[in-house]
Amino acid sequence: MEGIGWVMAIIIGALAGWIAEKMMGSNQGLLMNIVMGIVGAVVGNFILMLLFGATMGGIVGQLIVAVVGACLLIAIWRAIRGRRAA
């Protein structure tokens, strides 16, 4: 997450993890939402740097990147671990 502080990274990570959790229909806690959002942002920014040579700037741009990255991580986690019965 470029250009934002640690506190804002945690807030964006928590929000992005929560949005990704709702979009993907998973059930995680607050701490896991924060982790998934921050790691998702790192993964998303890495992919954008590889493809386009730049990332999305600003809080809204980083939120979008973090949500997409967190959804990708949830999908990968499900593929590796298998989906649990509800």
Backbone hydrogen bonds in HBPLUS format (Angstrom, degrees):
<---DONOR---> <-ACCEPTOR-->    atom                        ^
c    i                          cat <-CA-CA->   ^        H-A-AA   ^      H-
h    n   atom  resd res      DA  || num        DHA   H-A  angle D-A-AA Bond
n    s   type  num  typ     dist DA aas  dist angle  dist       angle   num
A0009-ALA N   A0005-GLY O   2.89 MM   4  6.09 146.5  2.00 144.7 155.3     1
A0010-ILE N   A0006-TRP O   2.97 MM   4  6.23 150.6  2.05 147.6 154.3     2
A0011-ILE N   A0007-VAL O   3.01 MM   4  6.32 158.8  2.05 149.1 155.0     3
A0012-ILE N   A0008-MET O   2.85 MM   4  5.98 169.6  1.86 151.4 154.4     4
A0013-GLY N   A0009-ALA O   2.81 MM   4  5.81 152.8  1.88 138.4 147.3     5
A0014-ALA N   A0010-ILE O   2.86 MM   4  6.04 156.5  1.92 146.9 152.4     6
A0015-LEU N   A0011-ILE O   3.01 MM   4  6.21 166.0  2.03 151.4 155.2     7
A0016-ALA N   A0012-ILE O   2.77 MM   4  5.88 163.4  1.80 152.3 157.6     8
A0017-GLY N   A0013-GLY O   2.84 MM   4  5.89 157.3  1.89 144.1 150.9     9
A0018-TRP N   A0014-ALA O   2.96 MM   4  6.10 153.9  2.03 144.7 151.7    10
A0019-ILE N   A0015-LEU O   2.93 MM   4  6.17 162.3  1.96 150.4 155.1    11
A0020-ALA N   A0016-ALA O   2.89 MM   4  6.04 164.5  1.92 149.6 154.3    12
A0021-GLU N   A0017-GLY O   2.86 MM   4  5.96 149.4  1.95 140.0 149.0    13
A0022-LYS N   A0018-TRP O   3.01 MM   4  6.28 155.6  2.07 148.3 153.7    14
A0023-MET N   A0019-ILE O   2.88 MM   4  6.12 159.0  1.93 151.9 158.3    15
A0024-MET N   A0020-ALA O   2.90 MM   4  5.93 155.7  1.96 148.9 154.6    16
A0025-GLY N   A0021-GLU O   2.97 MM   4  5.82 117.0  2.38 134.1 147.7    17
A0026-SER N   A0021-GLU O   3.10 MM   5  5.17 148.3  2.21 143.6 149.4    18
A0033-ASN N   A0029-GLY O   2.93 MM   4  6.16 148.8  2.03 147.1 156.7    19
A0034-ILE N   A0030-LEU O   2.97 MM   4  6.29 156.9  2.02 153.1 158.4    20
A0035-VAL N   A0031-LEU O   2.98 MM   4  6.27 166.1  2.00 151.4 155.1    21
A0036-MET N   A0032-MET O   2.81 MM   4  5.92 169.0  1.82 150.7 154.4    22
A0037-GLY N   A0033-ASN O   2.88 MM   4  5.95 156.8  1.93 145.9 152.7    23
A0038-ILE N   A0034-ILE O   2.97 MM   4  6.16 164.4  1.99 153.6 157.1    24
A0039-VAL N   A0035-VAL O   2.86 MM   4  5.95 171.3  1.87 158.4 161.3    25
A0040-GLY N   A0036-MET O   2.73 MM   4  5.57 146.9  1.84 135.1 146.1    26
A0041-ALA N   A0037-GLY O   2.93 MM   4  6.07 143.9  2.07 136.4 145.4    27
A0042-VAL N   A0038-ILE O   3.04 MM   4  6.37 154.0  2.11 146.4 153.2    28
A0043-VAL N   A0039-VAL O   2.88 MM   4  6.14 166.2  1.90 155.1 158.5    29
A0044-GLY N   A0040-GLY O   2.79 MM   4  5.87 163.7  1.82 146.7 152.2    30
A0045-ASN N   A0041-ALA O   2.85 MM   4  5.92 162.4  1.88 146.0 151.0    31
A0046-PHE N   A0042-VAL O   2.95 MM   4  6.07 153.0  2.02 144.2 152.0    32
A0047-ILE N   A0043-VAL O   2.95 MM   4  6.23 162.0  1.98 153.9 157.9    33
A0048-LEU N   A0044-GLY O   2.95 MM   4  6.19 161.4  1.98 149.4 154.7    34
A0049-MET N   A0045-ASN O   2.90 MM   4  6.07 153.8  1.97 145.7 152.7    35
A0050-LEU N   A0046-PHE O   2.99 MM   4  6.28 151.4  2.08 146.6 154.4    36
A0051-LEU N   A0047-ILE O   2.94 MM   4  6.17 161.2  1.98 153.4 158.2    37
A0052-PHE N   A0048-LEU O   2.77 MM   4  5.60 165.2  1.80 150.2 155.3    38
A0053-GLY N   A0049-MET O   3.04 MM   4  4.24 132.7  2.27 104.1 115.2    39
A0062-GLN N   A0058-GLY O   3.04 MM   4  6.16 158.8  2.08 144.4 150.4    40
A0063-LEU N   A0059-ILE O   2.90 MM   4  6.07 145.3  2.02 144.1 154.2    41
A0064-ILE N   A0060-VAL O   3.00 MM   4  6.28 158.1  2.05 150.6 155.4    42
A0065-VAL N   A0061-GLY O   3.02 MM   4  6.28 163.9  2.05 148.9 153.3    43
A0066-ALA N   A0062-GLN O   2.86 MM   4  5.94 156.0  1.92 142.3 149.4    44
A0067-VAL N   A0063-LEU O   2.91 MM   4  6.10 156.9  1.96 149.8 155.5    45
A0068-VAL N   A0064-ILE O   3.05 MM   4  6.25 171.3  2.05 154.5 156.7    46
A0069-GLY N   A0065-VAL O   2.89 MM   4  6.01 161.2  1.92 147.4 153.6    47
A0070-ALA N   A0066-ALA O   2.81 MM   4  5.91 156.4  1.87 145.6 152.2    48
A0071-CYS N   A0067-VAL O   2.91 MM   4  6.11 158.9  1.96 151.0 156.6    49
A0072-LEU N   A0068-VAL O   2.98 MM   4  6.19 154.5  2.05 145.7 152.9    50
A0073-LEU N   A0069-GLY O   2.93 MM   4  6.22 152.8  2.01 145.5 152.9    51
A0074-ILE N   A0070-ALA O   2.91 MM   4  6.17 157.4  1.96 150.0 155.8    52
A0075-ALA N   A0071-CYS O   2.96 MM   4  6.17 160.3  2.00 148.5 153.8    53
A0076-ILE N   A0072-LEU O   2.94 MM   4  6.17 157.1  1.99 148.3 154.7    54
A0077-TRP N   A0073-LEU O   2.84 MM   4  6.00 160.9  1.87 149.4 155.1    55
A0078-ARG N   A0074-ILE O   2.91 MM   4  6.13 156.6  1.96 149.1 155.0    56
A0079-ALA N   A0075-ALA O   2.99 MM   4  6.18 153.6  2.06 143.7 151.1    57
A0080-ILE N   A0076-ILE O   2.97 MM   4  6.21 152.4  2.04 150.8 157.9    58
A0081-ARG N   A0077-TRP O   2.88 MM   4  5.91 169.0  1.89 152.0 155.7    59
A0082-GLY N   A0078-ARG O   2.67 MM   4  4.99 144.9  1.79 133.6 143.0    60
